[in-house]
């Protein structure tokens, strides 16, 4: 079985904000070749998880227009317990995200969504 998503421990939605506590699985498919002996979650996967979580929990739509203020501060490894914080500002169509653990902030940024086609 291929594992492509984190193992969610708890998920809380409050209006336009979401908090998801999860564990990075040891057998995550994205670890293949990234990097042997020291598996880390690629940045593009973190962005994918933020977008997919927002679409699921906040029912937002629209293609990604651009990503702003993207920062990768600390690597995210197998077995890490992580909290994903999401906040959606509907008027600006910006999704703010941050992946954090007790040890550090792992990544953060803003994802700007394009207007949905009518």
Buried (B, 14 or more C-beta within 10 A) or exposed (E): EEBEBBEEEEBEEEEBBBBBBBBBBEEBEBBEEEEEEEBBBBBEBBBBBBBEBBBEBBEBEBEEEEBEEBEBEBBBBBEBBBBBBBBBEEEEBBBBBBBBBEEEBBBBBBBBBEEEEE
